[in-house]
Amino acid sequence: MQRNIKLSRIPFIASAIALLVIIYDMGFEKHFGENRLLEQIYIFTIIVGSVSIAGRYFFKNIRPVLKVLTFDLPLVLLCVVIILLHFKITDLQEQYFSIQDIGLRIAVVMIFIREFAALKIKYKWGTVNPAQLFIFSFLTLIVSGCFFLLLPNATYTNISLIDALFTSTSAVCVTGLIVVDTGSFFTPFGQIVIMFLIQAGGLGIMTFANYFSYFFKGSASFSKQILISELTWSGRLGEVFATLKKIIITTFFIEITGAILIFYCLDTELINSYSERVFFSAFHSVSGFCNAGFSTLQNSLYSSAFRFNYSLHLVVAVLFVLGGMGFPIVFNLFKYLKNKLLNLTLKLAGKKHIYSPWIVNINTRIVLVTTLCLILFGMVSFFIFEFNNTLAEHNLWGNVVASFFGAVTPRTAGFNTTDTTNLSMPVVMMMVFLMWVGASPASTGGGIKTSTLAVAVINFLALARGKNRLEVFSREISQASVNRAFAVIFLSILVISTATFSILMFENDMNALDVSFECVSAFSTVGLSRGITSGLNDYSKFTLILTMFTGRVGMLTVLIALFRKVAGYKYRYPEEDVLIN
């Protein structure tokens, strides 16, 4: 039995070694002889992996669940095709098996994922709380990203450790602040690394890891389900992995759709190569939906060749609005539309409609109303104050699109279609406020979140009216939600103030407004800047790194990770009022 367990790990060890080879292959310059050796390692891994995957279906005690066949069958077929081409069509070997052939690497990576998922790792999930695991996953991703960006083939010129760490943190925390130009400084390999970091950071690496682990094994321990339910917003344990599945499918569907739309919005004369247009579309779709704000263009969408491409601006804007709305809201709206469509179909068929009360829950109502108010406020302000300033070069339709874009991009998106350094002071202050608020809960964006702002406003309106409870949309908001909202607000102000003070202490010659703008942008993972990021010294860059990380994981999450949860109190002190105002 022990021998069988050791033999079953051979494919995983081989795929792990091949994965390290891929890192060396893509990250370093090689000689022709090395290329041939690496090729043989890939082929060996593919043979061992395909035999291992197919062999599991012949043994009842280790046979995977039926749904795994949807992953295994295409993978085995891909491996078989690669093996046949390698051994049978020798005259086309150089054409099909160049080290640069992405098919080989994809097969190896998929085999590694498959073999890693098949491992039985015993771990007591109760030893860490969800906050600690959440923070650790982001730290691991940031350090890994920094390592990849330091590889020689990731950049055209050498990059310093602090700049690599800054870029990795900005990508993982989906911020978008940059110290070097993404398009001209990083090679295609480096840009692919950044895109992967954005994707993994936007959704959270734990989302992918936990779902694929469950997918291949078909089950999960009760303690693990409890842990994942706290990492997500799943209300029931039975819905944990269904929720993860919906998140992944929804994300990829929106990003693929966005990439297709962006592709057809591009001018073929500006980007001649078909492959370059595909990568440009994919990169900006992922960056847009994840609210990252990274762009391969030197001046983002304000670049002269893209400044008046209004259809492209609208597609990108819709992507980051959807990403910033939050998955619970998107799913709830989909459920509402599905119910409406069903009832319309029944009505046309002459049948009685199905009554489903309270489909649109209180979270969706609060988020939608708050989001609409913020968009209208930002759009009108931008249009009025920038009409004779940064909007002067646009026509009327361009003014409307640019105003809409300017109203939604501060809420953690980070793209810009106007010159941020020349904005009028009222618009700058408006953008600082919108950046601070940010996106909605359980989304790819940052900030204190729309629901936090809504709860705070409802609370002081209730106090002004003399009410002792918070009521909205025929529902009462719990005191725990109120406490959490004001804790988030206070901690955000504390972090931003500390970061601003620190950078002003390190940078004596910088404007306080520019630094404050930068710190709010970093904390809320926005990525907008007034042009000072690249000029910061290493101490200031590290301060922004900490600010971006804290803003992404949440200061409240950091505190929860540091302090254990207090057991239920068995006593209460006498209650008294504290003088406020």
Buried (B, 14 or more C-beta within 10 A) or exposed (E): EEEEEEEBBEBBEBBBBBBEBBEEBBBEEEEEEBBEEBBEBBBEBBBBBBEBBBEBBEEEEEEBEEEBEEBBEEBBEBBBEBBEBBEEEEEEBEEBBEBEBEBBBEBBBBBBBBBBBBEEEEEEBEEBBBBBBBBEBBBEBBEBBBBBBBBEBBBEEEBEEBBBBBBBBBBBBBBBBBBBBBBEBBBBBBBBBBBBBBBBBBBBBBBBBBBBBBBBBEEBEEEBBBBBBBBBBBEEEEBBBEBBEBBBEBBEEBBEBBBBBBBEBBEEEEBEEEEEBBBBBBBBBBBBBBBBBBBBBEBBBBBEEBBBBBEBBBBBBBBBBBBBBBBBBBBBBEBBEEBEEEBEEEEEEEEEEEEEEEBBBBBBBBBBBBBEBBBEBBBEBBBBBBEEEBBEEBEEEBBBBBBBBBBBBBBBBBBBBBBBEEBBEEBBBBBBBBBBBBBBBBBBBBBBBBBBBBBBEBBEEBEEEEEEEBEBEEEEBEEEBBEBBBBBBEBBEEBBEBBBBBBBEBBEEBEEEBBBBBBBBBBBBBBBBBEBBEEBEEEBBBBBBBBBBBBBBBBBBBEBBEEEEEEEEEEEEEEEEEEEE
